[in-house]
Amino acid sequence: MQETISVCVRNPRLCKDDLWHSHVDYEICLQTNSMCFRKKTSCVRRRYSEFVWLRHCLEQNALLPKLPPRNPFFSLKNTEQVVQRMKGFQEFLESVLHTTFLLSDSRLHLFLQSDLSITRMSRCALGKTKYTVAEAIQRSSSGFTSRSEKSTCDSDCESAVFL
C-alpha cells in the first residue's frame, strides 16, 4: 500500500489575548497512513508566529517556500486575505511533508500533532522535558473528537502527499 500524508489548513479563529491584543489561529488537520507519524489522524490549532518558528527550525536543513507575508492589517472579515493566508500555510506544509528527510524532525511532529507551545516544543525536541516527543503527541488533546468531525475534515482535505 502506498503511503499518503494529507494536510488541511482551515477554520481560522480570532483569539482575544487581552483587551487590546488578539491573534488568529488555524486548524491543521493531518491524515496519514505513514509509518513516520505516531497518530494517523490529528487536528491542532496554530497561529502565524508558530509557522514562523517551524520554518526557522526546518530551513536549516532544507530550502523551503516562504510563508505568506505578515500583514499588520490582517482581518478575518477580508475573505481574500484569509483564503490567501490559509493557502500559503497549506502549500508550505505540503512542501515540508514532501521533503522526506524532514519527516524525521521531531519539531515537525510536535507542531502537527501536539498542542504544545513553541517553548515546550523546543524543550521537548531537545530532550529537556519530563516527557518524550512520543508521549507529548500521545497525551495531546488534539485529534478528532467525533466521527462527524472526522468526515468533515475528510471532505475539506483534498491535498495528499504520496511517498
Accessible surface in RSA format (square Angstrom, percent):
REM  Atomic radii and reference values for relative SASA: ProtOr
REM  Chains: A
REM  Algorithm: Lee & Richards
REM  Probe-radius: 1.40
REM  Slices: 20
REM RES _ NUM      All-atoms   Total-Side   Main-Chain    Non-polar    All polar
REM                ABS   REL    ABS   REL    ABS   REL    ABS   REL    ABS   REL
RES MET A   1   208.55 108.0 122.20  80.9  86.35 205.6  99.43  84.5 109.11 144.6
RES GLN A   2   109.60  61.3  91.65  67.0  17.95  42.7  37.93  80.7  71.67  54.4
RES GLU A   3    50.45  29.0  48.39  36.6   2.06   4.9  22.17  42.9  28.28  23.1
RES THR A   4    38.13  27.1  38.13  38.7   0.00   0.0  20.31  27.3  17.82  26.9
RES ILE A   5     0.09   0.1   0.00   0.0   0.09   0.2   0.00   0.0   0.09   0.2
RES SER A   6    17.59  14.9  16.98  22.7   0.61   1.4  14.56  31.0   3.03   4.2
RES VAL A   7     0.13   0.1   0.05   0.0   0.08   0.2   0.05   0.0   0.08   0.2
RES CYS A   8     5.58   4.2   5.58   6.2   0.00   0.0   0.00   0.0   5.58   6.0
RES VAL A   9     8.86   5.8   0.00   0.0   8.86  21.4   0.00   0.0   8.86  24.0
RES ARG A  10    19.04   8.0  19.02   9.7   0.02   0.0  13.88  19.0   5.15   3.1
RES ASN A  11    74.29  51.2  65.44  63.2   8.85  21.3  17.90  43.1  56.39  54.5
RES PRO A  12    40.99  29.9  21.89  20.0  19.10  69.4  21.89  18.1  19.10 118.7
RES ARG A  13   115.16  48.4 111.48  56.8   3.68   8.8  52.57  71.8  62.60  37.9
RES LEU A  14    97.59  54.3  74.39  53.2  23.20  58.3  74.39  52.2  23.20  62.4
RES CYS A  15    26.18  19.8  21.26  23.7   4.91  11.5  16.09  40.8  10.08  10.9
RES LYS A  16   150.29  73.3 119.37  73.2  30.92  73.6  80.68  72.6  69.61  74.1
RES ASP A  17    75.55  52.9  39.17  39.0  36.38  86.0  25.29  59.5  50.26  50.1
RES ASP A  18    76.81  53.8  60.02  59.7  16.79  39.7  46.62 109.7  30.19  30.1
RES LEU A  19   144.18  80.3 123.45  88.3  20.73  52.1 129.28  90.8  14.90  40.1
RES TRP A  20   210.26  84.4 178.43  86.4  31.82  74.7 161.86  86.3  48.40  78.5
RES HIS A  21   111.11  60.7 107.19  74.5   3.92  10.0  79.13  81.6  31.98  37.2
RES SER A  22    54.76  46.3  26.47  35.3  28.29  65.2   1.03   2.2  53.73  75.3
RES HIS A  23    38.36  21.0  31.00  21.5   7.37  18.8  30.68  31.6   7.68   8.9
RES VAL A  24    18.67  12.3  12.12  11.0   6.55  15.8  12.12  10.5   6.55  17.8
RES ASP A  25    11.18   7.8  11.18  11.1   0.00   0.0   2.70   6.4   8.48   8.5
RES TYR A  26     0.24   0.1   0.24   0.1   0.00   0.0   0.24   0.2   0.00   0.0
RES GLU A  27    19.00  10.9  19.00  14.4   0.00   0.0   1.05   2.0  17.95  14.7
RES ILE A  28     0.02   0.0   0.00   0.0   0.01   0.0   0.00   0.0   0.01   0.0
RES CYS A  29     0.47   0.4   0.14   0.2   0.33   0.8   0.28   0.7   0.19   0.2
RES LEU A  30     0.12   0.1   0.08   0.1   0.04   0.1   0.12   0.1   0.00   0.0
RES GLN A  31    33.49  18.7  32.02  23.4   1.48   3.5  14.23  30.3  19.27  14.6
RES THR A  32    13.51   9.6   0.00   0.0  13.51  32.2   4.22   5.7   9.29  14.0
RES ASN A  33    48.84  33.7  33.20  32.1  15.64  37.7  25.66  61.7  23.19  22.4
RES SER A  34     0.00   0.0   0.00   0.0   0.00   0.0   0.00   0.0   0.00   0.0
RES MET A  35   167.74  86.9 141.58  93.7  26.16  62.3 109.77  93.3  57.97  76.8
RES CYS A  36    59.89  45.3  34.81  38.8  25.09  59.0  11.47  29.0  48.43  52.2
RES PHE A  37     5.01   2.5   0.00   0.0   5.01  13.0   0.86   0.5   4.15  11.9
RES ARG A  38   139.70  58.7 106.53  54.3  33.17  79.0  25.37  34.7 114.33  69.3
RES LYS A  39    30.05  14.7  25.74  15.8   4.31  10.3  26.72  24.1   3.33   3.5
RES LYS A  40    90.47  44.1  85.45  52.4   5.02  11.9  80.83  72.8   9.64  10.3
RES THR A  41    41.08  29.2  35.14  35.6   5.94  14.2  13.06  17.5  28.02  42.4
RES SER A  42     0.00   0.0   0.00   0.0   0.00   0.0   0.00   0.0   0.00   0.0
RES CYS A  43    11.46   8.7   5.97   6.7   5.48  12.9   5.90  14.9   5.56   6.0
RES VAL A  44     7.02   4.6   0.46   0.4   6.57  15.8   7.02   6.1   0.00   0.0
RES ARG A  45    68.30  28.7  49.87  25.4  18.43  43.9  35.24  48.2  33.06  20.0
RES ARG A  46     4.88   2.0   4.24   2.2   0.64   1.5   0.73   1.0   4.15   2.5
RES ARG A  47    82.63  34.7  82.63  42.1   0.00   0.0  17.26  23.6  65.37  39.6
RES TYR A  48    25.26  11.8  24.76  14.1   0.49   1.3  15.00  11.3  10.26  12.6
RES SER A  49    41.56  35.1  37.37  49.9   4.19   9.7  31.08  66.2  10.48  14.7
RES GLU A  50    21.79  12.5  21.79  16.5   0.00   0.0   2.43   4.7  19.36  15.8
RES PHE A  51     0.00   0.0   0.00   0.0   0.00   0.0   0.00   0.0   0.00   0.0
RES VAL A  52    61.99  40.8  60.97  55.2   1.01   2.4  61.26  53.2   0.72   2.0
RES TRP A  53    32.58  13.1  27.38  13.3   5.20  12.2  25.52  13.6   7.06  11.4
RES LEU A  54     0.00   0.0   0.00   0.0   0.00   0.0   0.00   0.0   0.00   0.0
RES ARG A  55    48.68  20.4  48.68  24.8   0.00   0.0  11.28  15.4  37.41  22.7
RES HIS A  56   105.84  57.8 104.26  72.5   1.58   4.0  71.73  73.9  34.12  39.7
RES CYS A  57     9.10   6.9   8.50   9.5   0.60   1.4   0.60   1.5   8.50   9.2
RES LEU A  58     0.00   0.0   0.00   0.0   0.00   0.0   0.00   0.0   0.00   0.0
RES GLU A  59    72.65  41.7  55.22  41.8  17.43  41.5  17.51  33.9  55.15  45.0
RES GLN A  60   121.31  67.8  83.26  60.9  38.04  90.6  42.39  90.2  78.92  59.9
RES ASN A  61    83.85  57.8  61.26  59.2  22.59  54.4  16.45  39.6  67.40  65.1
RES ALA A  62    19.36  17.8   4.08   6.3  15.28  34.8  15.27  21.5   4.09  10.8
RES LEU A  63   180.86 100.7 150.38 107.6  30.48  76.6 153.92 108.1  26.93  72.5
RES LEU A  64    10.66   5.9   0.01   0.0  10.65  26.8   1.59   1.1   9.08  24.4
RES PRO A  65    53.76  39.2  39.95  36.4  13.81  50.2  52.69  43.5   1.07   6.6
RES LYS A  66   177.23  86.5 159.10  97.6  18.13  43.2 104.04  93.6  73.19  78.0
RES LEU A  67    23.58  13.1   9.04   6.5  14.54  36.6   9.36   6.6  14.23  38.3
RES PRO A  68    17.44  12.7   9.53   8.7   7.91  28.8  16.21  13.4   1.23   7.6
RES PRO A  69   112.47  82.0  99.09  90.3  13.38  48.6 108.39  89.5   4.08  25.3
RES ARG A  70   151.73  63.7 128.38  65.4  23.35  55.6  59.60  81.5  92.13  55.8
RES ASN A  71    49.11  33.9  40.94  39.6   8.18  19.7  15.20  36.6  33.92  32.8
RES PRO A  72   116.86  85.2  77.12  70.3  39.74 144.5  88.36  73.0  28.50 177.1
RES PHE A  73   168.03  84.1 151.33  93.7  16.70  43.5 157.86  95.7  10.17  29.1
RES PHE A  74    37.53  18.8  12.73   7.9  24.81  64.5  12.73   7.7  24.81  71.0
RES SER A  75    40.44  34.2  35.61  47.5   4.84  11.1  30.45  64.8   9.99  14.0
RES LEU A  76    60.10  33.5  38.21  27.3  21.89  55.0  38.43  27.0  21.67  58.3
RES LYS A  77   196.40  95.8 165.11 101.3  31.29  74.5 116.50 104.9  79.91  85.1
RES ASN A  78    64.08  44.2  56.47  54.6   7.62  18.3  17.00  40.9  47.08  45.5
RES THR A  79    97.19  69.1  92.27  93.5   4.92  11.7  63.62  85.5  33.57  50.7
RES GLU A  80   127.56  73.2 119.54  90.4   8.02  19.1  41.26  79.8  86.30  70.5
RES GLN A  81    45.93  25.7  39.18  28.6   6.75  16.1  23.70  50.5  22.23  16.9
RES VAL A  82    11.43   7.5  11.43  10.3   0.00   0.0  11.43   9.9   0.00   0.0
RES VAL A  83    74.60  49.1  73.71  66.7   0.88   2.1  73.81  64.1   0.78   2.1
RES GLN A  84    98.81  55.3  94.91  69.4   3.90   9.3  33.12  70.5  65.69  49.8
RES ARG A  85    19.41   8.2  18.12   9.2   1.29   3.1   3.71   5.1  15.71   9.5
RES MET A  86    35.63  18.5  34.95  23.1   0.69   1.6  35.33  30.0   0.31   0.4
RES LYS A  87   112.18  54.7 105.37  64.7   6.81  16.2  59.87  53.9  52.32  55.7
RES GLY A  88    15.56  19.2   0.00   N/A  15.56  19.2  13.96  38.3   1.61   3.6
RES PHE A  89     0.00   0.0   0.00   0.0   0.00   0.0   0.00   0.0   0.00   0.0
RES GLN A  90    34.67  19.4  34.67  25.3   0.00   0.0  10.39  22.1  24.28  18.4
RES GLU A  91    88.74  50.9  84.12  63.6   4.62  11.0  36.07  69.8  52.67  43.0
RES PHE A  92     1.09   0.5   0.30   0.2   0.79   2.1   0.56   0.3   0.53   1.5
RES LEU A  93     0.00   0.0   0.00   0.0   0.00   0.0   0.00   0.0   0.00   0.0
RES GLU A  94    43.88  25.2  43.38  32.8   0.50   1.2  14.11  27.3  29.76  24.3
RES SER A  95    36.79  31.1  27.52  36.7   9.27  21.4  19.09  40.7  17.70  24.8
RES VAL A  96     0.00   0.0   0.00   0.0   0.00   0.0   0.00   0.0   0.00   0.0
RES LEU A  97     0.00   0.0   0.00   0.0   0.00   0.0   0.00   0.0   0.00   0.0
RES HIS A  98   116.29  63.6 104.96  73.0  11.33  29.0  66.24  68.3  50.04  58.2
RES THR A  99    33.53  23.8  27.71  28.1   5.82  13.9  19.63  26.4  13.90  21.0
RES THR A 100    94.59  67.3  87.13  88.3   7.46  17.8  64.92  87.2  29.67  44.9
RES PHE A 101   117.61  58.8 103.38  64.0  14.23  37.0 111.40  67.5   6.21  17.8
RES LEU A 102     2.18   1.2   1.88   1.3   0.30   0.7   2.18   1.5   0.00   0.0
RES LEU A 103     4.85   2.7   2.72   1.9   2.13   5.4   2.92   2.0   1.93   5.2
RES SER A 104   100.68  85.1  66.44  88.7  34.24  78.9  53.57 114.1  47.11  66.0
RES ASP A 105    20.64  14.5  12.86  12.8   7.78  18.4  13.30  31.3   7.34   7.3
RES SER A 106    35.08  29.6  29.60  39.5   5.48  12.6  20.18  43.0  14.90  20.9
RES ARG A 107    55.32  23.2  55.32  28.2   0.00   0.0  10.15  13.9  45.17  27.4
RES LEU A 108     0.00   0.0   0.00   0.0   0.00   0.0   0.00   0.0   0.00   0.0
RES HIS A 109    16.06   8.8  16.06  11.2   0.00   0.0   9.28   9.6   6.78   7.9
RES LEU A 110     0.00   0.0   0.00   0.0   0.00   0.0   0.00   0.0   0.00   0.0
RES PHE A 111     0.00   0.0   0.00   0.0   0.00   0.0   0.00   0.0   0.00   0.0
RES LEU A 112     0.06   0.0   0.00   0.0   0.06   0.2   0.00   0.0   0.06   0.2
RES GLN A 113     0.00   0.0   0.00   0.0   0.00   0.0   0.00   0.0   0.00   0.0
RES SER A 114     0.28   0.2   0.28   0.4   0.00   0.0   0.28   0.6   0.00   0.0
RES ASP A 115    82.88  58.1  56.79  56.5  26.09  61.7  31.90  75.1  50.98  50.8
RES LEU A 116    24.33  13.5  21.90  15.7   2.43   6.1  24.15  17.0   0.18   0.5
RES SER A 117    57.08  48.2  48.91  65.3   8.18  18.8  48.10 102.4   8.99  12.6
RES ILE A 118    51.72  29.4  49.60  37.0   2.12   5.1  49.60  35.7   2.12   5.8
RES THR A 119    89.55  63.7  84.85  86.0   4.70  11.2  53.48  71.8  36.07  54.5
RES ARG A 120   141.58  59.4 141.58  72.2   0.00   0.0  15.17  20.7 126.41  76.6
RES MET A 121     0.00   0.0   0.00   0.0   0.00   0.0   0.00   0.0   0.00   0.0
RES SER A 122    34.09  28.8  32.32  43.1   1.77   4.1  26.08  55.5   8.02  11.2
RES ARG A 123   109.93  46.2 109.90  56.0   0.04   0.1  29.81  40.7  80.12  48.6
RES CYS A 124     4.22   3.2   0.00   0.0   4.22   9.9   0.00   0.0   4.22   4.5
RES ALA A 125    32.43  29.8   5.69   8.8  26.74  60.8   5.69   8.0  26.74  70.8
RES LEU A 126   125.38  69.8  97.49  69.7  27.89  70.1 102.65  72.1  22.72  61.1
RES GLY A 127    62.47  77.0   0.00   N/A  62.47  77.0  32.92  90.4  29.54  66.2
RES LYS A 128   122.49  59.8 106.60  65.4  15.89  37.8  65.98  59.4  56.51  60.2
RES THR A 129    35.35  25.1   7.65   7.8  27.69  66.0  16.98  22.8  18.37  27.8
RES LYS A 130   212.14 103.5 171.66 105.3  40.48  96.4 124.57 112.1  87.56  93.3
RES TYR A 131    44.62  20.8  40.22  22.9   4.40  11.5  38.16  28.7   6.46   8.0
RES THR A 132    78.88  56.1  72.11  73.1   6.77  16.1  76.30 102.5   2.58   3.9
RES VAL A 133    34.68  22.8  32.23  29.2   2.45   5.9  32.23  28.0   2.45   6.6
RES ALA A 134    34.17  31.4  30.42  47.0   3.75   8.5  32.21  45.4   1.97   5.2
RES GLU A 135    70.66  40.6  68.28  51.7   2.38   5.7  25.62  49.6  45.04  36.8
RES ALA A 136     7.31   6.7   0.05   0.1   7.26  16.5   4.34   6.1   2.97   7.9
RES ILE A 137     3.64   2.1   3.64   2.7   0.00   0.0   3.64   2.6   0.00   0.0
RES GLN A 138   105.42  58.9  88.77  64.9  16.65  39.6  39.18  83.4  66.24  50.2
RES ARG A 139   164.08  68.9 131.53  67.1  32.55  77.5  65.47  89.5  98.61  59.8
RES SER A 140    13.85  11.7   0.02   0.0  13.83  31.9   4.44   9.5   9.41  13.2
RES SER A 141    96.11  81.2  64.15  85.6  31.96  73.6  56.06 119.4  40.05  56.1
RES SER A 142    17.05  14.4   1.12   1.5  15.93  36.7   8.57  18.3   8.47  11.9
RES GLY A 143    17.73  21.9   0.00   N/A  17.73  21.9  10.91  29.9   6.83  15.3
RES PHE A 144    40.19  20.1   9.23   5.7  30.96  80.6   9.23   5.6  30.96  88.6
RES THR A 145   114.40  81.4  77.50  78.6  36.90  87.9  74.35  99.9  40.04  60.5
RES SER A 146    52.89  44.7  39.80  53.1  13.09  30.1  46.28  98.6   6.61   9.3
RES ARG A 147   212.88  89.4 199.62 101.8  13.26  31.6  78.98 107.9 133.90  81.1
RES SER A 148    79.97  67.6  71.25  95.1   8.72  20.1  54.02 115.0  25.96  36.4
RES GLU A 149    58.10  33.4  53.87  40.8   4.23  10.1  25.89  50.1  32.21  26.3
RES LYS A 150    75.65  36.9  75.65  46.4   0.00   0.0  52.37  47.1  23.28  24.8
RES SER A 151    62.90  53.2  57.56  76.8   5.34  12.3  42.39  90.3  20.52  28.7
RES THR A 152    67.74  48.2  62.83  63.7   4.92  11.7  43.92  59.0  23.82  36.0
RES CYS A 153     0.02   0.0   0.02   0.0   0.00   0.0   0.00   0.0   0.02   0.0
RES ASP A 154    61.17  42.9  47.45  47.2  13.72  32.4  27.28  64.2  33.89  33.8
RES SER A 155    77.21  65.2  53.26  71.1  23.95  55.2  53.64 114.2  23.57  33.0
RES ASP A 156    75.01  52.5  50.07  49.8  24.94  59.0  14.30  33.6  60.72  60.6
RES CYS A 157    14.29  10.8   1.55   1.7  12.74  29.9   0.59   1.5  13.70  14.8
RES GLU A 158   159.85  91.8 124.37  94.1  35.48  84.5  51.71 100.0 108.14  88.3
RES SER A 159    26.97  22.8  16.30  21.8  10.67  24.6  24.57  52.3   2.40   3.4
RES ALA A 160    46.14  42.4  19.84  30.6  26.30  59.8  19.87  28.0  26.27  69.6
RES VAL A 161     5.95   3.9   4.47   4.0   1.48   3.6   5.95   5.2   0.00   0.0
RES PHE A 162   109.48  54.8  93.48  57.9  15.99  41.6  93.48  56.7  15.99  45.8
RES LEU A 163    70.82  39.4  20.69  14.8  50.13 126.0  52.31  36.7  18.51  49.8
END  Absolute sums over single chains surface
CHAIN  1 A     9357.7       7546.6       1811.1       5242.9       4114.9
END  Absolute sums over all chains
TOTAL          9357.7       7546.6       1811.1       5242.9       4114.9
